[in-house]
Amino acid sequence: MSYYAFLIDLLPVLDGVVVDAYHARKGRFMTGRKFNFDTELDELHKAVLSVLPEKLLDLTDISVTRAGLDALMSQMPASQTPDNILIEDINVSGLNGDPDVLVRTYIPKELPSEASGMLWIHGGGMVLGSVDMDNDVCATMATNHNCVVVSVEYRLAPEHPYPAQIHDCYSALSWMHDSADELGISKDRIAIGGASAGGGLAAGTALMARDRGGPNLIFQLLVFPMLDHRNITPSSFGTSDTRVWNREANIIAWKAYLNGIDPVPTYGSPSTAEDLSDLPPTYINVGTLDIFVDEDIDYAARLSQAGVPVELHVYPGAFHGSNGFVAESELSIRWAKDQTAAIESALNPSS
């Protein structure tokens, strides 16, 4: 055997060694680290965390968690719709015979012609939440960027496992594109975004849109997105504290969502996608004390390696959702300012 033939035969072995080493470096074979909220949070974040319900995100019984969240939401001040925003609920056709999907539209009264649009997907681990929880988010986004926002009331697991959620989101996106004239937006200026599970669904919907040849997207906003069902990164071991999104809740939620499907589809768990090329420019933000931080950093790096323009922000001392829970902190104000600037640049680049 020649020297070169020997090297060629050796390449697969070397490749396996390199891949194993890479995975080990990334935490594939690590037990992870534990967040220490006592030492890693500032005083304001600690104060807010201390008053959150102890079992807020204990998913041992999803129905109980839903009831607890509903009770918490009922104690919150009612959202005030800006006078300049028209809000309407519309039922749109589901995908391939699926049930109709409710979408909520937020349309500025003085919308410019050929305006941009944002499909927004709420969070909740695929098992919690509704469009109601993001009324303020969507109305503010429509106001700040003079754009149309469409929020999706996707079906929840475990009652409706994969692919119900991704089908509902893609149906909403397709309707948004097909109804562009009625909505007052340009078909060529549609973006997608979401937080937590909504960020994961936004990423999965963007992959589906790419593979199906449209609708084309100009931007994806992934706010601490839930991307990887494997729970193997170091940060995925970060906390079991049920006041915040935690490892145990994440495992339960993924199991409810995927319902034992094998192999796991890339639209369901975007981190498993091998090809991330030809996706829209992406903005990802996450805190260092979020169990999703490692998978989000990894996804951003792989998008960049695939030639996708990416802006990644990792905020020291932020936990999952703290940008909303502790909105008045300097950290959260900076988070909001950075995110707002990124959305504006994507939706209204000439302004």
NUBA-69593 format. One record per residue (C-alpha): chain; residue in one letter; y, x, z. Coordinates in pm, whole numbers, m for minus. Layout:
// residues N
kette = A; rest = A; py = Y; px = X; pz = Z
...
***
This chain:
// residues 351
kette = A; rest = M; py = 0; px = 0; pz = 0
kette = A; rest = S; py = 343; px = 134; pz = m93
kette = A; rest = Y; py = 619; px = 180; pz = 161
kette = A; rest = Y; py = 824; px = m99; pz = 3
kette = A; rest = A; py = 527; px = m337; pz = m6
kette = A; rest = F; py = 469; px = m263; pz = 360
kette = A; rest = L; py = 831; px = m349; pz = 441
kette = A; rest = I; py = 809; px = m673; pz = 245
kette = A; rest = D; py = 495; px = m773; pz = 436
kette = A; rest = L; py = 668; px = m683; pz = 761
kette = A; rest = L; py = 979; px = m893; pz = 697
kette = A; rest = P; py = 835; px = m1225; pz = 822
kette = A; rest = V; py = 723; px = m1056; pz = 1143
kette = A; rest = L; py = 1062; px = m895; pz = 1194
kette = A; rest = D; py = 1230; px = m1226; pz = 1118
kette = A; rest = G; py = 1026; px = m1393; pz = 1389
kette = A; rest = V; py = 1117; px = m1124; pz = 1639
kette = A; rest = V; py = 1485; px = m1153; pz = 1552
kette = A; rest = V; py = 1477; px = m1532; pz = 1577
kette = A; rest = D; py = 1304; px = m1517; pz = 1916
kette = A; rest = A; py = 1559; px = m1264; pz = 2038
kette = A; rest = Y; py = 1842; px = m1481; pz = 1909
kette = A; rest = H; py = 1704; px = m1788; pz = 2083
kette = A; rest = A; py = 1657; px = m1594; pz = 2402
kette = A; rest = R; py = 2017; px = m1477; pz = 2387
kette = A; rest = K; py = 2135; px = m1832; pz = 2330
kette = A; rest = G; py = 1939; px = m1964; pz = 2624
kette = A; rest = R; py = 1631; px = m2106; pz = 2453
kette = A; rest = F; py = 1414; px = m1937; pz = 2715
kette = A; rest = M; py = 1663; px = m1941; pz = 3003
kette = A; rest = T; py = 1674; px = m2171; pz = 3301
kette = A; rest = G; py = 2052; px = m2193; pz = 3280
kette = A; rest = R; py = 2325; px = m2182; pz = 3540
kette = A; rest = K; py = 2461; px = m2430; pz = 3789
kette = A; rest = F; py = 2825; px = m2534; pz = 3788
kette = A; rest = N; py = 3001; px = m2497; pz = 4120
kette = A; rest = F; py = 3265; px = m2770; pz = 4130
kette = A; rest = D; py = 3390; px = m2648; pz = 4469
kette = A; rest = T; py = 3493; px = m2309; pz = 4331
kette = A; rest = E; py = 3542; px = m2375; pz = 3960
kette = A; rest = L; py = 3767; px = m2684; pz = 3974
kette = A; rest = D; py = 4133; px = m2679; pz = 4068
kette = A; rest = E; py = 4252; px = m2892; pz = 4358
kette = A; rest = L; py = 4363; px = m3187; pz = 4145
kette = A; rest = H; py = 4034; px = m3207; pz = 3957
kette = A; rest = K; py = 3840; px = m3177; pz = 4284
kette = A; rest = A; py = 4048; px = m3456; pz = 4438
kette = A; rest = V; py = 3978; px = m3693; pz = 4149
kette = A; rest = L; py = 3609; px = m3604; pz = 4139
kette = A; rest = S; py = 3582; px = m3673; pz = 4512
kette = A; rest = V; py = 3680; px = m4040; pz = 4469
kette = A; rest = L; py = 3448; px = m4116; pz = 4179
kette = A; rest = P; py = 3151; px = m4340; pz = 4274
kette = A; rest = E; py = 2858; px = m4128; pz = 4392
kette = A; rest = K; py = 2611; px = m4289; pz = 4150
kette = A; rest = L; py = 2853; px = m4354; pz = 3864
kette = A; rest = L; py = 2626; px = m4194; pz = 3604
kette = A; rest = D; py = 2284; px = m4221; pz = 3765
kette = A; rest = L; py = 2073; px = m4356; pz = 3478
kette = A; rest = T; py = 1757; px = m4413; pz = 3679
kette = A; rest = D; py = 1815; px = m4784; pz = 3607
kette = A; rest = I; py = 2038; px = m4824; pz = 3302
kette = A; rest = S; py = 2108; px = m5191; pz = 3372
kette = A; rest = V; py = 2238; px = m5104; pz = 3720
kette = A; rest = T; py = 2458; px = m4828; pz = 3575
kette = A; rest = R; py = 2601; px = m5070; pz = 3320
kette = A; rest = A; py = 2684; px = m5320; pz = 3593
kette = A; rest = G; py = 2850; px = m5048; pz = 3800
kette = A; rest = L; py = 3063; px = m4936; pz = 3507
kette = A; rest = D; py = 3162; px = m5295; pz = 3430
kette = A; rest = A; py = 3267; px = m5339; pz = 3793
kette = A; rest = L; py = 3469; px = m5017; pz = 3781
kette = A; rest = M; py = 3636; px = m5118; pz = 3455
kette = A; rest = S; py = 3728; px = m5458; pz = 3600
kette = A; rest = Q; py = 3927; px = m5281; pz = 3872
kette = A; rest = M; py = 4128; px = m5082; pz = 3622
kette = A; rest = P; py = 4470; px = m5206; pz = 3509
kette = A; rest = A; py = 4446; px = m5414; pz = 3193
kette = A; rest = S; py = 4533; px = m5217; pz = 2882
kette = A; rest = Q; py = 4868; px = m5297; pz = 2729
kette = A; rest = T; py = 4860; px = m5332; pz = 2352
kette = A; rest = P; py = 5168; px = m5180; pz = 2188
kette = A; rest = D; py = 5387; px = m5444; pz = 2024
kette = A; rest = N; py = 5367; px = m5262; pz = 1692
kette = A; rest = I; py = 4985; px = m5274; pz = 1665
kette = A; rest = L; py = 4779; px = m5563; pz = 1530
kette = A; rest = I; py = 4426; px = m5581; pz = 1671
kette = A; rest = E; py = 4147; px = m5782; pz = 1511
kette = A; rest = D; py = 3769; px = m5809; pz = 1556
kette = A; rest = I; py = 3568; px = m5837; pz = 1236
kette = A; rest = N; py = 3193; px = m5869; pz = 1174
kette = A; rest = V; py = 3077; px = m5651; pz = 884
kette = A; rest = S; py = 2739; px = m5638; pz = 712
kette = A; rest = G; py = 2474; px = m5416; pz = 863
kette = A; rest = L; py = 2285; px = m5150; pz = 669
kette = A; rest = N; py = 1978; px = m5256; pz = 472
kette = A; rest = G; py = 1948; px = m5598; pz = 632
kette = A; rest = D; py = 2043; px = m5489; pz = 985
kette = A; rest = P; py = 2244; px = m5735; pz = 1197
kette = A; rest = D; py = 2617; px = m5759; pz = 1140
kette = A; rest = V; py = 2829; px = m5497; pz = 1314
kette = A; rest = L; py = 3145; px = m5582; pz = 1504
kette = A; rest = V; py = 3439; px = m5356; pz = 1432
kette = A; rest = R; py = 3781; px = m5369; pz = 1595
kette = A; rest = T; py = 4077; px = m5273; pz = 1380
kette = A; rest = Y; py = 4408; px = m5133; pz = 1505
kette = A; rest = I; py = 4676; px = m5159; pz = 1236
kette = A; rest = P; py = 5041; px = m5061; pz = 1277
kette = A; rest = K; py = 5277; px = m5336; pz = 1164
kette = A; rest = E; py = 5483; px = m5085; pz = 965
kette = A; rest = L; py = 5200; px = m4899; pz = 799
kette = A; rest = P; py = 5304; px = m4671; pz = 512
kette = A; rest = S; py = 5135; px = m4718; pz = 176
kette = A; rest = E; py = 4816; px = m4521; pz = 119
kette = A; rest = A; py = 4792; px = m4450; pz = 492
kette = A; rest = S; py = 4508; px = m4260; pz = 651
kette = A; rest = G; py = 4229; px = m4415; pz = 858
kette = A; rest = M; py = 4014; px = m4306; pz = 1150
kette = A; rest = L; py = 3670; px = m4446; pz = 1226
kette = A; rest = W; py = 3635; px = m4413; pz = 1603
kette = A; rest = I; py = 3304; px = m4422; pz = 1792
kette = A; rest = H; py = 3300; px = m4475; pz = 2169
kette = A; rest = G; py = 3093; px = m4272; pz = 2413
kette = A; rest = G; py = 2832; px = m4371; pz = 2670
kette = A; rest = G; py = 2522; px = m4163; pz = 2610
kette = A; rest = M; py = 2394; px = m4406; pz = 2343
kette = A; rest = V; py = 2311; px = m4648; pz = 2627
kette = A; rest = L; py = 2648; px = m4746; pz = 2779
kette = A; rest = G; py = 2994; px = m4858; pz = 2676
kette = A; rest = S; py = 3169; px = m5079; pz = 2424
kette = A; rest = V; py = 3478; px = m5089; pz = 2206
kette = A; rest = D; py = 3670; px = m5234; pz = 2501
kette = A; rest = M; py = 3659; px = m4906; pz = 2692
kette = A; rest = D; py = 3858; px = m4727; pz = 2420
kette = A; rest = N; py = 4126; px = m4987; pz = 2348
kette = A; rest = D; py = 4400; px = m4758; pz = 2480
kette = A; rest = V; py = 4261; px = m4456; pz = 2294
kette = A; rest = C; py = 4253; px = m4640; pz = 1963
kette = A; rest = A; py = 4588; px = m4816; pz = 1997
kette = A; rest = T; py = 4755; px = m4489; pz = 2097
kette = A; rest = M; py = 4597; px = m4307; pz = 1805
kette = A; rest = A; py = 4714; px = m4575; pz = 1561
kette = A; rest = T; py = 5065; px = m4557; pz = 1705
kette = A; rest = N; py = 5095; px = m4178; pz = 1726
kette = A; rest = H; py = 4968; px = m4113; pz = 1375
kette = A; rest = N; py = 5075; px = m4434; pz = 1198
kette = A; rest = C; py = 4719; px = m4481; pz = 1078
kette = A; rest = V; py = 4454; px = m4751; pz = 1084
kette = A; rest = V; py = 4184; px = m4706; pz = 1347
kette = A; rest = V; py = 3850; px = m4885; pz = 1321
kette = A; rest = S; py = 3634; px = m4885; pz = 1635
kette = A; rest = V; py = 3259; px = m4958; pz = 1613
kette = A; rest = E; py = 3061; px = m5180; pz = 1850
kette = A; rest = Y; py = 2729; px = m5013; pz = 1775
kette = A; rest = R; py = 2402; px = m5133; pz = 1928
kette = A; rest = L; py = 2284; px = m4958; pz = 2243
kette = A; rest = A; py = 1953; px = m4804; pz = 2346
kette = A; rest = P; py = 1700; px = m4863; pz = 2492
kette = A; rest = E; py = 1713; px = m5216; pz = 2354
kette = A; rest = H; py = 1799; px = m5075; pz = 2012
kette = A; rest = P; py = 1676; px = m4716; pz = 1967
kette = A; rest = Y; py = 1746; px = m4484; pz = 1675
kette = A; rest = P; py = 1842; px = m4549; pz = 1395
kette = A; rest = A; py = 2036; px = m4858; pz = 1509
kette = A; rest = Q; py = 2342; px = m4665; pz = 1628
kette = A; rest = I; py = 2375; px = m4438; pz = 1327
kette = A; rest = H; py = 2314; px = m4730; pz = 1089
kette = A; rest = D; py = 2590; px = m4932; pz = 1257
kette = A; rest = C; py = 2834; px = m4643; pz = 1238
kette = A; rest = Y; py = 2756; px = m4575; pz = 874
kette = A; rest = S; py = 2790; px = m4948; pz = 795
kette = A; rest = A; py = 3133; px = m4947; pz = 957
kette = A; rest = L; py = 3234; px = m4638; pz = 761
kette = A; rest = S; py = 3116; px = m4791; pz = 433
kette = A; rest = W; py = 3300; px = m5115; pz = 507
kette = A; rest = M; py = 3614; px = m4920; pz = 592
kette = A; rest = H; py = 3595; px = m4739; pz = 260
kette = A; rest = D; py = 3521; px = m5053; pz = 59
kette = A; rest = S; py = 3797; px = m5248; pz = 237
kette = A; rest = A; py = 4057; px = m4975; pz = 207
kette = A; rest = D; py = 4299; px = m5187; pz = 5
kette = A; rest = E; py = 4283; px = m5475; pz = 251
kette = A; rest = L; py = 4330; px = m5238; pz = 544
kette = A; rest = G; py = 4622; px = m5063; pz = 375
kette = A; rest = I; py = 4463; px = m4719; pz = 365
kette = A; rest = S; py = 4361; px = m4472; pz = 99
kette = A; rest = K; py = 3989; px = m4435; pz = 29
kette = A; rest = D; py = 4057; px = m4064; pz = 4
kette = A; rest = R; py = 4210; px = m4031; pz = 351
kette = A; rest = I; py = 3941; px = m4146; pz = 592
kette = A; rest = A; py = 3842; px = m3943; pz = 899
kette = A; rest = I; py = 3579; px = m3994; pz = 1166
kette = A; rest = G; py = 3579; px = m3919; pz = 1537
kette = A; rest = G; py = 3427; px = m3995; pz = 1872
kette = A; rest = A; py = 3378; px = m3874; pz = 2226
kette = A; rest = S; py = 3053; px = m3769; pz = 2395
kette = A; rest = A; py = 2776; px = m3982; pz = 2240
kette = A; rest = G; py = 3044; px = m4107; pz = 2001
kette = A; rest = G; py = 3108; px = m3748; pz = 1897
kette = A; rest = G; py = 2737; px = m3700; pz = 1833
kette = A; rest = L; py = 2726; px = m4021; pz = 1629
kette = A; rest = A; py = 3035; px = m3910; pz = 1437
kette = A; rest = A; py = 2861; px = m3582; pz = 1352
kette = A; rest = G; py = 2543; px = m3765; pz = 1250
kette = A; rest = T; py = 2736; px = m4017; pz = 1041
kette = A; rest = A; py = 2921; px = m3735; pz = 866
kette = A; rest = L; py = 2586; px = m3576; pz = 779
kette = A; rest = M; py = 2458; px = m3909; pz = 646
kette = A; rest = A; py = 2774; px = m3964; pz = 441
kette = A; rest = R; py = 2739; px = m3618; pz = 290
kette = A; rest = D; py = 2375; px = m3670; pz = 201
kette = A; rest = R; py = 2436; px = m4018; pz = 56
kette = A; rest = G; py = 2726; px = m3901; pz = m157
kette = A; rest = G; py = 2997; px = m4074; pz = 46
kette = A; rest = P; py = 3217; px = m4208; pz = 173
kette = A; rest = N; py = 3397; px = m3876; pz = 165
kette = A; rest = L; py = 3565; px = m3770; pz = 487
kette = A; rest = I; py = 3876; px = m3557; pz = 530
kette = A; rest = F; py = 3820; px = m3465; pz = 896
kette = A; rest = Q; py = 3584; px = m3505; pz = 1190
kette = A; rest = L; py = 3705; px = m3508; pz = 1551
kette = A; rest = L; py = 3422; px = m3428; pz = 1793
kette = A; rest = V; py = 3531; px = m3463; pz = 2155
kette = A; rest = F; py = 3273; px = m3299; pz = 2388
kette = A; rest = P; py = 3005; px = m3426; pz = 2149
kette = A; rest = M; py = 2645; px = m3501; pz = 2251
kette = A; rest = L; py = 2461; px = m3313; pz = 1977
kette = A; rest = D; py = 2127; px = m3171; pz = 2093
kette = A; rest = H; py = 1832; px = m3367; pz = 2231
kette = A; rest = R; py = 1644; px = m3053; pz = 2339
kette = A; rest = N; py = 1838; px = m2979; pz = 2659
kette = A; rest = I; py = 1761; px = m2607; pz = 2641
kette = A; rest = T; py = 2099; px = m2435; pz = 2653
kette = A; rest = P; py = 2213; px = m2267; pz = 2977
kette = A; rest = S; py = 2493; px = m2521; pz = 3027
kette = A; rest = S; py = 2251; px = m2814; pz = 2988
kette = A; rest = F; py = 2126; px = m2716; pz = 3335
kette = A; rest = G; py = 2483; px = m2713; pz = 3469
kette = A; rest = T; py = 2484; px = m3011; pz = 3702
kette = A; rest = S; py = 2280; px = m3294; pz = 3850
kette = A; rest = D; py = 2590; px = m3449; pz = 4007
kette = A; rest = T; py = 2573; px = m3820; pz = 3921
kette = A; rest = R; py = 2952; px = m3862; pz = 3944
kette = A; rest = V; py = 2971; px = m3692; pz = 3602
kette = A; rest = W; py = 2747; px = m3677; pz = 3296
kette = A; rest = N; py = 2454; px = m3473; pz = 3422
kette = A; rest = R; py = 2126; px = m3319; pz = 3308
kette = A; rest = E; py = 1902; px = m3598; pz = 3434
kette = A; rest = A; py = 2119; px = m3869; pz = 3277
kette = A; rest = N; py = 2124; px = m3678; pz = 2950
kette = A; rest = I; py = 1745; px = m3650; pz = 2939
kette = A; rest = I; py = 1702; px = m4022; pz = 3014
kette = A; rest = A; py = 1962; px = m4118; pz = 2754
kette = A; rest = W; py = 1807; px = m3906; pz = 2480
kette = A; rest = K; py = 1462; px = m4050; pz = 2554
kette = A; rest = A; py = 1599; px = m4404; pz = 2538
kette = A; rest = Y; py = 1779; px = m4331; pz = 2213
kette = A; rest = L; py = 1505; px = m4146; pz = 2024
kette = A; rest = N; py = 1217; px = m4351; pz = 2168
kette = A; rest = G; py = 954; px = m4089; pz = 2097
kette = A; rest = I; py = 1032; px = m4052; pz = 1726
kette = A; rest = D; py = 874; px = m3738; pz = 1580
kette = A; rest = P; py = 1006; px = m3537; pz = 1411
kette = A; rest = V; py = 1354; px = m3600; pz = 1545
kette = A; rest = P; py = 1589; px = m3679; pz = 1253
kette = A; rest = T; py = 1891; px = m3458; pz = 1209
kette = A; rest = Y; py = 2118; px = m3762; pz = 1196
kette = A; rest = G; py = 1998; px = m3845; pz = 1547
kette = A; rest = S; py = 2032; px = m3492; pz = 1685
kette = A; rest = P; py = 2286; px = m3309; pz = 1466
kette = A; rest = S; py = 2226; px = m2970; pz = 1629
kette = A; rest = T; py = 1885; px = m2965; pz = 1461
kette = A; rest = A; py = 2036; px = m2984; pz = 1112
kette = A; rest = E; py = 1966; px = m2665; pz = 919
kette = A; rest = D; py = 2232; px = m2726; pz = 654
kette = A; rest = L; py = 2585; px = m2787; pz = 779
kette = A; rest = S; py = 2761; px = m2708; pz = 452
kette = A; rest = D; py = 2996; px = m2948; pz = 274
kette = A; rest = L; py = 3101; px = m3126; pz = 592
kette = A; rest = P; py = 3467; px = m3212; pz = 655
kette = A; rest = P; py = 3705; px = m2986; pz = 846
kette = A; rest = T; py = 3616; px = m3020; pz = 1212
kette = A; rest = Y; py = 3792; px = m3013; pz = 1549
kette = A; rest = I; py = 3575; px = m2972; pz = 1860
kette = A; rest = N; py = 3700; px = m2967; pz = 2219
kette = A; rest = V; py = 3501; px = m2934; pz = 2541
kette = A; rest = G; py = 3534; px = m2805; pz = 2896
kette = A; rest = T; py = 3355; px = m2509; pz = 3051
kette = A; rest = L; py = 3206; px = m2739; pz = 3319
kette = A; rest = D; py = 3050; px = m2979; pz = 3070
kette = A; rest = I; py = 2675; px = m2966; pz = 3012
kette = A; rest = F; py = 2749; px = m2992; pz = 2637
kette = A; rest = V; py = 2965; px = m2680; pz = 2619
kette = A; rest = D; py = 2697; px = m2445; pz = 2485
kette = A; rest = E; py = 2565; px = m2680; pz = 2218
kette = A; rest = D; py = 2921; px = m2760; pz = 2110
kette = A; rest = I; py = 3013; px = m2392; pz = 2078
kette = A; rest = D; py = 2692; px = m2332; pz = 1886
kette = A; rest = Y; py = 2761; px = m2623; pz = 1649
kette = A; rest = A; py = 3114; px = m2500; pz = 1585
kette = A; rest = A; py = 2986; px = m2149; pz = 1508
kette = A; rest = R; py = 2722; px = m2280; pz = 1268
kette = A; rest = L; py = 2975; px = m2503; pz = 1092
kette = A; rest = S; py = 3196; px = m2200; pz = 1043
kette = A; rest = Q; py = 2903; px = m1995; pz = 915
kette = A; rest = A; py = 2837; px = m2274; pz = 665
kette = A; rest = G; py = 3191; px = m2248; pz = 531
kette = A; rest = V; py = 3336; px = m2551; pz = 710
kette = A; rest = P; py = 3688; px = m2506; pz = 852
kette = A; rest = V; py = 3653; px = m2541; pz = 1230
kette = A; rest = E; py = 3893; px = m2543; pz = 1521
kette = A; rest = L; py = 3720; px = m2506; pz = 1859
kette = A; rest = H; py = 3888; px = m2545; pz = 2198
kette = A; rest = V; py = 3704; px = m2464; pz = 2520
kette = A; rest = Y; py = 3906; px = m2552; pz = 2829
kette = A; rest = P; py = 3834; px = m2357; pz = 3151
kette = A; rest = G; py = 3786; px = m2583; pz = 3451
kette = A; rest = A; py = 3737; px = m2911; pz = 3263
kette = A; rest = F; py = 3434; px = m3130; pz = 3331
kette = A; rest = H; py = 3291; px = m3403; pz = 3106
kette = A; rest = G; py = 3562; px = m3666; pz = 3063
kette = A; rest = S; py = 3810; px = m3497; pz = 3294
kette = A; rest = N; py = 4076; px = m3516; pz = 3023
kette = A; rest = G; py = 4076; px = m3890; pz = 3092
kette = A; rest = F; py = 3992; px = m3895; pz = 3462
kette = A; rest = V; py = 4260; px = m3636; pz = 3544
kette = A; rest = A; py = 4500; px = m3715; pz = 3261
kette = A; rest = E; py = 4808; px = m3605; pz = 3456
kette = A; rest = S; py = 4690; px = m3248; pz = 3513
kette = A; rest = E; py = 4846; px = m2961; pz = 3319
kette = A; rest = L; py = 4504; px = m2888; pz = 3171
kette = A; rest = S; py = 4456; px = m3243; pz = 3043
kette = A; rest = I; py = 4811; px = m3259; pz = 2909
kette = A; rest = R; py = 4745; px = m2941; pz = 2711
kette = A; rest = W; py = 4412; px = m3088; pz = 2593
kette = A; rest = A; py = 4587; px = m3404; pz = 2471
kette = A; rest = K; py = 4869; px = m3210; pz = 2305
kette = A; rest = D; py = 4626; px = m2984; pz = 2117
kette = A; rest = Q; py = 4408; px = m3277; pz = 2007
kette = A; rest = T; py = 4704; px = m3487; pz = 1896
kette = A; rest = A; py = 4840; px = m3198; pz = 1690
kette = A; rest = A; py = 4503; px = m3149; pz = 1520
kette = A; rest = I; py = 4474; px = m3520; pz = 1432
kette = A; rest = E; py = 4828; px = m3528; pz = 1299
kette = A; rest = S; py = 4770; px = m3221; pz = 1085
kette = A; rest = A; py = 4455; px = m3377; pz = 939
kette = A; rest = L; py = 4581; px = m3731; pz = 882
kette = A; rest = N; py = 4942; px = m3660; pz = 790
kette = A; rest = P; py = 4950; px = m3305; pz = 657
kette = A; rest = S; py = 5287; px = m3338; pz = 484
kette = A; rest = S; py = 5473; px = m3474; pz = 788
***
